[in-house]
Amino acid sequence: MREIRFMDTTLRDGHQCLWATRMTTAMMLPIADKLDRAGFEVIDLMSGVQFDVAIRHLRENPWERIRLMRERVTRAPLQANLRSKSVLSFDMLPDDINALWIERLIACGIRSVRAFDALNDMDNIVDSLRLAKQLGARAVGAVVFSESPVHTDAMYVAKTGELIARAGVDAIMLKDPSGLLTLDRVRTLVPALKRVCGSIPLEFHCHALTGLAPLLYLEAARLGADQLHTCIAPLANGAAQPAVQTIARNLRSQGYAVGLDDALINDVSTHFRRVAEQEGKPLGTVAEYDAFHYQHQIPGGMLSNMRAQLEQAGLAHKFGDVLAECARVRTELGWPVMVTPFSQLVGTQAVMNVTQGERYRTVPDEVKKYALGYYGKLLAPVEPDVLDRIVRNGSSRIALKPQPLEPGLPALRRKYPRATDEERLLRYMYAGSQVDDMLAAGPARTEYTFEKPLVRLVRELARRRAHRHIRVERGDIRIEVSTAH
């Protein structure tokens, strides 16, 4: 009986997709031990987005989150993810900054490091994967799926072979961030990747944006995928990965071995359902199939943000035009994968083209940098007339040829002589007072308390401003709340 292994993505991708990455460390810690004992091969914890939101919005030290989780998760490796050479920014960073970032991740307790590049330019991730292995971590190289004339099975086979040969990875991940895979494509691509992987495990990762992902997972397992990436409901489906409860049940019914503890997973699920109820967070729901998604390929979270921004500008009626323009811009730019940062730059350029009435009249810096190769080698060239407009209308401060980056650590250590390397890295990424504000907030909360229904009712009533005085009576209990104006 063949065993299918699982990676849990609840603490990383699940709340990133469904809760705008607003899960706090205190929400994670109470169930960390049960999650660790549930049988997952790896637990995905951190990426650049988690660092960003922790600092900017939650006022938590993300390095401390890793250490606190590592104290409680002792069986399964905790994983961190690297996006190209950019860590938290759009721009490429000096090699010494990227190297220190990896060193500190592993020093804090990360035992698995996954790296991907949205251009599938392996020059941007090979050194990081090699360093992770040298430091004793599991190294996973990802190939990022997209649908276009240049994203062929042959291209993915070649890129996978390159990762294996150059980085000696411990696993290969087929990453479908926009949920674009279909059954037909899985049936050609997964066997092709398995042949080049040989004994190296193949991981399968797909977002459930079109509703097809649960079926794709079963087919990928049948065709040889060794590990599936899932979330624990209610932080599953929609823009996130499929629910592990459903995938595990379906695999068992088809004769596969699944070494997961359902009771522990149910306990984790109950915990996060209670958190969602108390915090007013949405529950993941299965998405309906939408064929237009395969044309614009905009990720789910970005779709909702784009619609909201157009509504605020009084341009809600232009939403369909913008999506169509996204598809056109992507074609003209050589079919970049619609994942951060390229989904944002394609979307921004499309909005400008539609709202300004003249295409490429205004060109964001990131679009010009992409077209000129600042982010890596393009899989296909930018259309010549579009490239001319981008160069002509883009910022003159951007040189036509990218220049090598100078080392960043010497100046950083001189600037902050008394800081730790972890603090220095955060200050390198964030200007202004953001790091100071995070540090001033003190240590992250480590306990999460569920309020009694009566306490929650009083708290919610006190927040309301529509009434000066509210009285609730039931039997012998009477509650009166006065609200200030």
Secondary structure, 3 states (H helix, E strand, C coil): CCECEEEECHHHHHHHHHCCCCCCHHHHHHHHHHHHHCCCCEEEEECHHHHHHHHHHHCCCHHHHHHHHHHHCCCCCEEEEEECCCCCCCCCCCHHHHHHHHHHHHHHCCCEEEEECCCCCHHHCHHHHHHHHHCCCEEEEEEECCCCCCCCHHHHHHHHHHHHHHHCCCEEEEEECCCCCCHHHHHHHHHHHHHHHCCCCEEEEECCCCCCHHHHHHHHHHCCCCEEEEECCCCCCCCCCCEHHHHHHHHHHCCCECCCCHHHHHHHHHHHHHHHHHHCCCCCCCCCCCCCHHHHCCCHHHHHHHHHHHHHCCCHHHHHHHHHHHHHHHHHCCCCCCCCCHHHHHHHHHHHHHHHCCCCCCCCHHHHHHHCCCCCCCCCCCCHHHHHHHHHHCCCCCCCCCCCCCCCHHHHHHHCCCCCHHHHHHHHHCCCCHHHHHHHCCCCCCCCCCCCHHHHHHHHHHHCCCCCEEEEEECCEEEEEECCC
